[in-house]
Amino acid sequence: MKVLVTGGSGLLGSAISLHFKDYFDVIASYAMHKVMINELETIYLDITDAQDTINLIKKIKPDLIVHTAALVGVNICEREPELAYKINVDGTKNLADAAEKINSKIIYISTDYIFDGKKGMYKESDTPNPINTYGETKLEGEKLIDTNNNVIIRTSTYGWNVIKQKRSFSNWLIDELANKKQINVFTDQVNSMMLVNNCAEALKEIVDKDFSGILNIASSEKISKYQFAIKLADIFNFDKELIKPIKNNEVDGYEKRPLDVSLDISKAKMKLKTKLLNVNDGLLRMKNLKDNGYLSNFKAV
C-alpha cells in the first residue's frame, strides 16, 4: 500500500511517517519546513495550491492519504484567520478533491478544539461548537470528508518535535524546565493528550481494519495541563517548584481556548486492540524514545 502523509515535518505527521514506513510504501510531504526522515522520501507540497495538489496526487497515486498538515496554533489562527481558512479548509478541500479523482482513502486528523469545552468527555456523536478560529477551520475541514468511505480522527497529542520552531506543549515544558525557568501552567484547561507515537500505532490498526467514520483517539485519562506538567517534571527529573498554577481567565486572550475538551474513547476501545496509554505511561515512553535515539531519525534541512 502506498501512503502519503501530509505535514511530515509536524509533530504527528513525522511520527506517523516513521511508524508507517515499516509496513507501507510511505511518502511524507512538507511545506514550510523541509525535513529528512530515515529511509523515507519527502516531497514539497503546498496543499493550498489546488492544481499542484491534484497533479502531485495523480503522479504519486497513493492508496491512502493521512492528512495531518494544518495551521495549528490558536494564537496565529486568531491573528491570521484568512491563512487558517486557506490551509485548514481550502487545503483540505484540495486534497479531498484530488483523492476522489484517483479513489484514494483519506484519514483526516481533526482536533478536540472543535468542541466548546463546557462539559468534557466528548463522544463522537456530540455536537461540535468551536470557540476559536482554529477549531472552526478544523471543523469546516471535517465537513469536507465523506465518512462513509474515509476517516476523521479527533485527537490531541504531545511528543518530540522534529522542527524546533514548532514546539509542542511537552517540548515547551522540557525546554523551559531544563533551563530552570519558572513557568505558569493552567489548572483549568483539561484534555486527553496522548503520545504521538501511540497515536501512530492506533492509526496503523485503523488502516489495517479499513475503518471508516469518526473516531476519538486519545489518552485513556483526562488531565489538566498543570497536572501534565507536574507528571512530566517527575519523569524527566525537573524541579516541580518551577511550575506555578494559574487559571485561564488570569491571562488576556486565553478566553479563546476551551476549558475541558477531554475525549471519550469508549468507541476506540471497542474497535481497536491498540492500548491507548495513560499520561504517565506515555511520558515514560517519550523519555525512553529520546534516550534510545528516536530523534536521530529526523533531520531538519
Contacts in CASP RR format, 6 or more apart in sequence:
PFRMAT RR
TARGET T0000
AUTHOR 0000-0000-0000
METHOD contacts of the structure
MODEL  1
MKVLVTGGSGLLGSAISLHFKDYFDVIASYAMHKVMINELETIYLDITDA
QDTINLIKKIKPDLIVHTAALVGVNICEREPELAYKINVDGTKNLADAAE
KINSKIIYISTDYIFDGKKGMYKESDTPNPINTYGETKLEGEKLIDTNNN
VIIRTSTYGWNVIKQKRSFSNWLIDELANKKQINVFTDQVNSMMLVNNCA
EALKEIVDKDFSGILNIASSEKISKYQFAIKLADIFNFDKELIKPIKNNE
VDGYEKRPLDVSLDISKAKMKLKTKLLNVNDGLLRMKNLKDNGYLSNFKA
V
1 24 0 8 1.000
1 25 0 8 1.000
1 63 0 8 1.000
1 64 0 8 1.000
1 207 0 8 1.000
2 24 0 8 1.000
2 25 0 8 1.000
2 26 0 8 1.000
2 27 0 8 1.000
2 60 0 8 1.000
2 61 0 8 1.000
2 62 0 8 1.000
2 63 0 8 1.000
2 64 0 8 1.000
3 20 0 8 1.000
3 24 0 8 1.000
3 25 0 8 1.000
3 26 0 8 1.000
3 27 0 8 1.000
3 62 0 8 1.000
3 63 0 8 1.000
3 64 0 8 1.000
3 65 0 8 1.000
3 66 0 8 1.000
3 207 0 8 1.000
4 26 0 8 1.000
4 27 0 8 1.000
4 28 0 8 1.000
4 29 0 8 1.000
4 57 0 8 1.000
4 60 0 8 1.000
4 62 0 8 1.000
4 64 0 8 1.000
4 65 0 8 1.000
4 66 0 8 1.000
5 13 0 8 1.000
5 16 0 8 1.000
5 17 0 8 1.000
5 20 0 8 1.000
5 26 0 8 1.000
5 27 0 8 1.000
5 28 0 8 1.000
5 29 0 8 1.000
5 65 0 8 1.000
5 66 0 8 1.000
5 68 0 8 1.000
6 13 0 8 1.000
6 29 0 8 1.000
6 45 0 8 1.000
6 47 0 8 1.000
6 65 0 8 1.000
6 66 0 8 1.000
6 67 0 8 1.000
6 68 0 8 1.000
6 69 0 8 1.000
6 95 0 8 1.000
7 13 0 8 1.000
7 28 0 8 1.000
7 29 0 8 1.000
7 30 0 8 1.000
7 31 0 8 1.000
7 68 0 8 1.000
7 69 0 8 1.000
8 14 0 8 1.000
8 16 0 8 1.000
8 17 0 8 1.000
8 28 0 8 1.000
8 29 0 8 1.000
8 30 0 8 1.000
8 35 0 8 1.000
8 37 0 8 1.000
8 42 0 8 1.000
8 68 0 8 1.000
8 69 0 8 1.000
8 162 0 8 1.000
9 28 0 8 1.000
9 30 0 8 1.000
9 31 0 8 1.000
9 32 0 8 1.000
9 33 0 8 1.000
9 34 0 8 1.000
9 35 0 8 1.000
9 162 0 8 1.000
9 163 0 8 1.000
9 166 0 8 1.000
9 300 0 8 1.000
10 33 0 8 1.000
10 35 0 8 1.000
10 68 0 8 1.000
10 161 0 8 1.000
10 162 0 8 1.000
10 163 0 8 1.000
10 166 0 8 1.000
11 157 0 8 1.000
11 158 0 8 1.000
11 159 0 8 1.000
11 160 0 8 1.000
11 161 0 8 1.000
11 162 0 8 1.000
11 166 0 8 1.000
11 168 0 8 1.000
11 196 0 8 1.000
12 68 0 8 1.000
12 109 0 8 1.000
12 155 0 8 1.000
12 157 0 8 1.000
12 196 0 8 1.000
12 199 0 8 1.000
12 200 0 8 1.000
13 28 0 8 1.000
13 66 0 8 1.000
13 68 0 8 1.000
13 196 0 8 1.000
14 28 0 8 1.000
14 35 0 8 1.000
14 37 0 8 1.000
14 161 0 8 1.000
14 162 0 8 1.000
14 298 0 8 1.000
15 159 0 8 1.000
15 196 0 8 1.000
15 197 0 8 1.000
15 199 0 8 1.000
15 200 0 8 1.000
16 66 0 8 1.000
16 68 0 8 1.000
16 196 0 8 1.000
16 199 0 8 1.000
16 200 0 8 1.000
16 203 0 8 1.000
17 26 0 8 1.000
17 28 0 8 1.000
17 37 0 8 1.000
17 40 0 8 1.000
18 37 0 8 1.000
18 38 0 8 1.000
18 40 0 8 1.000
18 200 0 8 1.000
18 297 0 8 1.000
18 298 0 8 1.000
19 197 0 8 1.000
19 200 0 8 1.000
19 201 0 8 1.000
19 204 0 8 1.000
20 26 0 8 1.000
20 66 0 8 1.000
20 200 0 8 1.000
20 203 0 8 1.000
20 204 0 8 1.000
21 37 0 8 1.000
21 38 0 8 1.000
21 39 0 8 1.000
21 40 0 8 1.000
23 204 0 8 1.000
24 64 0 8 1.000
24 207 0 8 1.000
26 40 0 8 1.000
26 41 0 8 1.000
27 40 0 8 1.000
27 41 0 8 1.000
27 42 0 8 1.000
27 43 0 8 1.000
27 60 0 8 1.000
27 62 0 8 1.000
28 35 0 8 1.000
28 37 0 8 1.000
28 40 0 8 1.000
28 41 0 8 1.000
28 42 0 8 1.000
28 43 0 8 1.000
29 42 0 8 1.000
29 43 0 8 1.000
29 44 0 8 1.000
29 45 0 8 1.000
29 69 0 8 1.000
30 42 0 8 1.000
30 43 0 8 1.000
30 44 0 8 1.000
30 45 0 8 1.000
31 44 0 8 1.000
31 45 0 8 1.000
31 46 0 8 1.000
31 47 0 8 1.000
31 69 0 8 1.000
33 162 0 8 1.000
33 163 0 8 1.000
33 165 0 8 1.000
33 166 0 8 1.000
33 300 0 8 1.000
34 42 0 8 1.000
34 44 0 8 1.000
34 300 0 8 1.000
34 301 0 8 1.000
35 42 0 8 1.000
35 162 0 8 1.000
35 163 0 8 1.000
35 298 0 8 1.000
35 299 0 8 1.000
35 300 0 8 1.000
35 301 0 8 1.000
36 42 0 8 1.000
36 298 0 8 1.000
36 299 0 8 1.000
36 300 0 8 1.000
36 301 0 8 1.000
37 162 0 8 1.000
37 297 0 8 1.000
37 298 0 8 1.000
38 296 0 8 1.000
38 297 0 8 1.000
38 298 0 8 1.000
43 56 0 8 1.000
45 52 0 8 1.000
45 53 0 8 1.000
45 56 0 8 1.000
46 52 0 8 1.000
46 53 0 8 1.000
47 53 0 8 1.000
47 69 0 8 1.000
47 87 0 8 1.000
47 91 0 8 1.000
47 92 0 8 1.000
47 94 0 8 1.000
47 95 0 8 1.000
48 86 0 8 1.000
48 87 0 8 1.000
48 90 0 8 1.000
48 91 0 8 1.000
48 94 0 8 1.000
49 94 0 8 1.000
50 90 0 8 1.000
50 94 0 8 1.000
50 97 0 8 1.000
53 91 0 8 1.000
53 94 0 8 1.000
53 95 0 8 1.000
53 98 0 8 1.000
54 94 0 8 1.000
54 97 0 8 1.000
54 98 0 8 1.000
54 101 0 8 1.000
56 98 0 8 1.000
57 65 0 8 1.000
57 95 0 8 1.000
57 98 0 8 1.000
57 99 0 8 1.000
57 101 0 8 1.000
57 102 0 8 1.000
57 104 0 8 1.000
58 98 0 8 1.000
58 101 0 8 1.000
58 102 0 8 1.000
61 102 0 8 1.000
61 104 0 8 1.000
62 102 0 8 1.000
62 104 0 8 1.000
63 104 0 8 1.000
63 105 0 8 1.000
64 104 0 8 1.000
64 105 0 8 1.000
64 106 0 8 1.000
64 107 0 8 1.000
64 207 0 8 1.000
65 95 0 8 1.000
65 99 0 8 1.000
65 104 0 8 1.000
65 105 0 8 1.000
65 106 0 8 1.000
65 107 0 8 1.000
66 106 0 8 1.000
66 107 0 8 1.000
66 109 0 8 1.000
66 203 0 8 1.000
67 92 0 8 1.000
67 95 0 8 1.000
67 106 0 8 1.000
67 107 0 8 1.000
67 108 0 8 1.000
67 109 0 8 1.000
68 109 0 8 1.000
69 87 0 8 1.000
69 91 0 8 1.000
70 87 0 8 1.000
70 88 0 8 1.000
70 109 0 8 1.000
70 138 0 8 1.000
71 77 0 8 1.000
71 80 0 8 1.000
71 83 0 8 1.000
71 84 0 8 1.000
71 87 0 8 1.000
71 88 0 8 1.000
71 134 0 8 1.000
71 137 0 8 1.000
72 111 0 8 1.000
72 134 0 8 1.000
73 134 0 8 1.000
74 113 0 8 1.000
74 132 0 8 1.000
74 133 0 8 1.000
74 134 0 8 1.000
74 256 0 8 1.000
74 257 0 8 1.000
76 83 0 8 1.000
76 84 0 8 1.000
77 83 0 8 1.000
77 84 0 8 1.000
77 132 0 8 1.000
77 133 0 8 1.000
77 134 0 8 1.000
77 135 0 8 1.000
77 137 0 8 1.000
78 132 0 8 1.000
78 133 0 8 1.000
78 134 0 8 1.000
78 256 0 8 1.000
81 133 0 8 1.000
81 137 0 8 1.000
84 133 0 8 1.000
84 134 0 8 1.000
84 137 0 8 1.000
85 137 0 8 1.000
85 140 0 8 1.000
87 137 0 8 1.000
88 134 0 8 1.000
88 137 0 8 1.000
88 138 0 8 1.000
88 140 0 8 1.000
88 141 0 8 1.000
89 137 0 8 1.000
89 140 0 8 1.000
89 141 0 8 1.000
89 144 0 8 1.000
92 108 0 8 1.000
92 141 0 8 1.000
92 144 0 8 1.000
92 145 0 8 1.000
93 141 0 8 1.000
93 144 0 8 1.000
95 106 0 8 1.000
96 106 0 8 1.000
96 144 0 8 1.000
96 145 0 8 1.000
96 146 0 8 1.000
98 104 0 8 1.000
99 105 0 8 1.000
99 106 0 8 1.000
105 149 0 8 1.000
105 150 0 8 1.000
105 151 0 8 1.000
106 145 0 8 1.000
106 150 0 8 1.000
106 151 0 8 1.000
107 150 0 8 1.000
107 151 0 8 1.000
107 153 0 8 1.000
107 203 0 8 1.000
107 206 0 8 1.000
107 207 0 8 1.000
108 141 0 8 1.000
108 142 0 8 1.000
108 145 0 8 1.000
108 150 0 8 1.000
108 151 0 8 1.000
108 152 0 8 1.000
108 153 0 8 1.000
109 153 0 8 1.000
109 155 0 8 1.000
110 138 0 8 1.000
110 139 0 8 1.000
110 141 0 8 1.000
110 142 0 8 1.000
110 152 0 8 1.000
110 153 0 8 1.000
110 154 0 8 1.000
110 155 0 8 1.000
111 134 0 8 1.000
111 135 0 8 1.000
111 138 0 8 1.000
111 154 0 8 1.000
111 155 0 8 1.000
111 156 0 8 1.000
112 122 0 8 1.000
112 154 0 8 1.000
112 155 0 8 1.000
112 156 0 8 1.000
112 191 0 8 1.000
112 192 0 8 1.000
112 218 0 8 1.000
112 261 0 8 1.000
112 262 0 8 1.000
112 263 0 8 1.000
113 130 0 8 1.000
113 132 0 8 1.000
113 134 0 8 1.000
113 135 0 8 1.000
113 138 0 8 1.000
113 257 0 8 1.000
113 258 0 8 1.000
113 261 0 8 1.000
114 128 0 8 1.000
114 129 0 8 1.000
114 130 0 8 1.000
114 135 0 8 1.000
114 138 0 8 1.000
114 139 0 8 1.000
114 142 0 8 1.000
114 154 0 8 1.000
115 122 0 8 1.000
115 126 0 8 1.000
115 128 0 8 1.000
115 129 0 8 1.000
115 130 0 8 1.000
115 258 0 8 1.000
115 261 0 8 1.000
116 129 0 8 1.000
116 130 0 8 1.000
116 131 0 8 1.000
116 258 0 8 1.000
117 131 0 8 1.000
117 258 0 8 1.000
117 259 0 8 1.000
117 260 0 8 1.000
117 261 0 8 1.000
118 258 0 8 1.000
118 259 0 8 1.000
118 260 0 8 1.000
119 260 0 8 1.000
120 190 0 8 1.000
120 222 0 8 1.000
120 260 0 8 1.000
120 261 0 8 1.000
120 262 0 8 1.000
121 222 0 8 1.000
121 262 0 8 1.000
121 263 0 8 1.000
121 264 0 8 1.000
122 154 0 8 1.000
122 216 0 8 1.000
122 261 0 8 1.000
122 262 0 8 1.000
122 263 0 8 1.000
122 264 0 8 1.000
123 216 0 8 1.000
123 264 0 8 1.000
123 266 0 8 1.000
123 267 0 8 1.000
124 154 0 8 1.000
124 214 0 8 1.000
124 215 0 8 1.000
124 216 0 8 1.000
124 267 0 8 1.000
128 139 0 8 1.000
128 142 0 8 1.000
130 136 0 8 1.000
130 138 0 8 1.000
130 139 0 8 1.000
130 258 0 8 1.000
131 256 0 8 1.000
131 257 0 8 1.000
131 258 0 8 1.000
132 256 0 8 1.000
132 257 0 8 1.000
132 258 0 8 1.000
142 152 0 8 1.000
145 151 0 8 1.000
145 152 0 8 1.000
147 212 0 8 1.000
147 213 0 8 1.000
147 214 0 8 1.000
148 212 0 8 1.000
148 213 0 8 1.000
149 212 0 8 1.000
150 212 0 8 1.000
150 213 0 8 1.000
151 206 0 8 1.000
151 211 0 8 1.000
151 212 0 8 1.000
151 213 0 8 1.000
151 214 0 8 1.000
151 215 0 8 1.000
152 213 0 8 1.000
152 214 0 8 1.000
152 215 0 8 1.000
153 203 0 8 1.000
153 206 0 8 1.000
153 215 0 8 1.000
153 216 0 8 1.000
153 217 0 8 1.000
154 214 0 8 1.000
154 215 0 8 1.000
154 216 0 8 1.000
154 217 0 8 1.000
154 218 0 8 1.000
154 263 0 8 1.000
155 194 0 8 1.000
155 199 0 8 1.000
155 216 0 8 1.000
155 217 0 8 1.000
155 218 0 8 1.000
155 263 0 8 1.000
156 191 0 8 1.000
156 192 0 8 1.000
156 193 0 8 1.000
156 194 0 8 1.000
156 218 0 8 1.000
156 261 0 8 1.000
156 263 0 8 1.000
157 168 0 8 1.000
157 193 0 8 1.000
157 194 0 8 1.000
157 195 0 8 1.000
157 196 0 8 1.000
157 199 0 8 1.000
158 168 0 8 1.000
158 169 0 8 1.000
158 170 0 8 1.000
158 193 0 8 1.000
158 194 0 8 1.000
158 195 0 8 1.000
158 196 0 8 1.000
158 228 0 8 1.000
158 286 0 8 1.000
159 168 0 8 1.000
159 170 0 8 1.000
159 171 0 8 1.000
159 195 0 8 1.000
159 196 0 8 1.000
159 197 0 8 1.000
159 286 0 8 1.000
160 168 0 8 1.000
160 171 0 8 1.000
160 196 0 8 1.000
160 286 0 8 1.000
160 289 0 8 1.000
160 290 0 8 1.000
160 294 0 8 1.000
160 295 0 8 1.000
161 167 0 8 1.000
161 168 0 8 1.000
161 171 0 8 1.000
162 295 0 8 1.000
162 298 0 8 1.000
162 300 0 8 1.000
163 300 0 8 1.000
164 300 0 8 1.000
167 175 0 8 1.000
169 193 0 8 1.000
169 225 0 8 1.000
169 228 0 8 1.000
170 228 0 8 1.000
170 232 0 8 1.000
170 283 0 8 1.000
170 286 0 8 1.000
173 183 0 8 1.000
173 185 0 8 1.000
173 229 0 8 1.000
173 232 0 8 1.000
173 233 0 8 1.000
174 232 0 8 1.000
174 236 0 8 1.000
174 238 0 8 1.000
176 183 0 8 1.000
176 242 0 8 1.000
177 183 0 8 1.000
177 232 0 8 1.000
177 233 0 8 1.000
177 236 0 8 1.000
177 238 0 8 1.000
177 239 0 8 1.000
177 242 0 8 1.000
177 243 0 8 1.000
178 238 0 8 1.000
180 239 0 8 1.000
180 242 0 8 1.000
181 242 0 8 1.000
182 242 0 8 1.000
182 244 0 8 1.000
183 229 0 8 1.000
183 242 0 8 1.000
183 243 0 8 1.000
183 244 0 8 1.000
184 244 0 8 1.000
184 245 0 8 1.000
184 246 0 8 1.000
184 251 0 8 1.000
185 225 0 8 1.000
185 226 0 8 1.000
185 229 0 8 1.000
185 243 0 8 1.000
185 244 0 8 1.000
185 245 0 8 1.000
185 246 0 8 1.000
186 224 0 8 1.000
186 225 0 8 1.000
186 226 0 8 1.000
186 245 0 8 1.000
186 246 0 8 1.000
186 247 0 8 1.000
186 248 0 8 1.000
186 254 0 8 1.000
187 224 0 8 1.000
187 225 0 8 1.000
187 226 0 8 1.000
187 227 0 8 1.000
187 245 0 8 1.000
187 246 0 8 1.000
187 247 0 8 1.000
188 224 0 8 1.000
188 247 0 8 1.000
188 248 0 8 1.000
188 259 0 8 1.000
189 224 0 8 1.000
189 225 0 8 1.000
189 248 0 8 1.000
189 257 0 8 1.000
189 259 0 8 1.000
189 260 0 8 1.000
190 222 0 8 1.000
190 223 0 8 1.000
190 224 0 8 1.000
190 225 0 8 1.000
190 259 0 8 1.000
190 260 0 8 1.000
190 261 0 8 1.000
190 262 0 8 1.000
191 218 0 8 1.000
191 222 0 8 1.000
191 223 0 8 1.000
191 225 0 8 1.000
191 260 0 8 1.000
191 261 0 8 1.000
191 262 0 8 1.000
191 263 0 8 1.000
192 218 0 8 1.000
192 219 0 8 1.000
192 220 0 8 1.000
192 221 0 8 1.000
192 222 0 8 1.000
192 223 0 8 1.000
192 261 0 8 1.000
192 262 0 8 1.000
192 263 0 8 1.000
192 265 0 8 1.000
193 218 0 8 1.000
193 219 0 8 1.000
193 223 0 8 1.000
193 228 0 8 1.000
193 279 0 8 1.000
194 217 0 8 1.000
194 218 0 8 1.000
194 219 0 8 1.000
194 276 0 8 1.000
194 277 0 8 1.000
194 282 0 8 1.000
195 277 0 8 1.000
195 282 0 8 1.000
195 283 0 8 1.000
195 285 0 8 1.000
195 286 0 8 1.000
197 285 0 8 1.000
197 286 0 8 1.000
197 289 0 8 1.000
198 274 0 8 1.000
198 275 0 8 1.000
198 276 0 8 1.000
198 277 0 8 1.000
198 282 0 8 1.000
198 285 0 8 1.000
199 217 0 8 1.000
201 274 0 8 1.000
202 217 0 8 1.000
202 268 0 8 1.000
202 272 0 8 1.000
202 274 0 8 1.000
202 276 0 8 1.000
203 217 0 8 1.000
204 274 0 8 1.000
205 272 0 8 1.000
205 273 0 8 1.000
205 274 0 8 1.000
206 215 0 8 1.000
206 272 0 8 1.000
209 271 0 8 1.000
209 272 0 8 1.000
211 271 0 8 1.000
215 267 0 8 1.000
215 268 0 8 1.000
215 271 0 8 1.000
216 263 0 8 1.000
216 264 0 8 1.000
216 265 0 8 1.000
216 267 0 8 1.000
216 268 0 8 1.000
217 265 0 8 1.000
217 268 0 8 1.000
217 276 0 8 1.000
218 262 0 8 1.000
218 263 0 8 1.000
218 265 0 8 1.000
218 268 0 8 1.000
218 276 0 8 1.000
219 276 0 8 1.000
219 277 0 8 1.000
219 278 0 8 1.000
219 279 0 8 1.000
219 282 0 8 1.000
220 265 0 8 1.000
220 276 0 8 1.000
220 277 0 8 1.000
220 278 0 8 1.000
221 278 0 8 1.000
221 279 0 8 1.000
222 260 0 8 1.000
222 262 0 8 1.000
223 231 0 8 1.000
223 279 0 8 1.000
226 243 0 8 1.000
226 245 0 8 1.000
228 279 0 8 1.000
229 243 0 8 1.000
230 240 0 8 1.000
230 243 0 8 1.000
231 279 0 8 1.000
231 280 0 8 1.000
231 283 0 8 1.000
232 238 0 8 1.000
232 283 0 8 1.000
233 239 0 8 1.000
233 240 0 8 1.000
233 242 0 8 1.000
233 243 0 8 1.000
234 240 0 8 1.000
235 280 0 8 1.000
235 283 0 8 1.000
235 284 0 8 1.000
235 287 0 8 1.000
236 283 0 8 1.000
236 287 0 8 1.000
248 254 0 8 1.000
248 255 0 8 1.000
248 257 0 8 1.000
248 259 0 8 1.000
249 255 0 8 1.000
265 276 0 8 1.000
268 276 0 8 1.000
269 276 0 8 1.000
277 285 0 8 1.000
END
